[in-house]
């Protein structure tokens, strides 16, 4: 009997948490983080503001969990899309396409993420920063692993897989920020092919630049 009550409590807590996060994501996407209030989130969720504080310490805590929920959703979509794919190049294509499509769906929320309180996630001395870094490490591991597979098989030119990841990640993030923040007419998802083409083929495949030190 006690176990059933505990399960019900956990179910209620999960239901409440998901409802609050969904409301917060909607409000933050519409208002922006600075202008969004706990009162607005509570109204959107159909609960009292006091109820929100039973689950989240403050607005930063709520926002952190909103971001992590979005990233976990994207990671879930990526893991699902990768099932049954063995070719490393195809894995990278699927990773990029799945990610940009997911970001396109929630572009209003990601516009807030790119422009407000980014520092909340960059300081690894904080609980927020450490949690975000762990999620980023999982994402990095998926791409780095696929890149290394391609290099080991001779399909891709051999360089440091982590540096290759950093280049690809910067391309995805840069294109996302450009399209979402500047509200370009081209959808972000339509740019996935360009990102992949430039990453794999460069602007001129015939040009080879030798690495050199810059004084």
Order of alpha helices (4+ residues) and beta strands (2+ residues): alpha-alpha-alpha-alpha-alpha-alpha-alpha-alpha-alpha-alpha
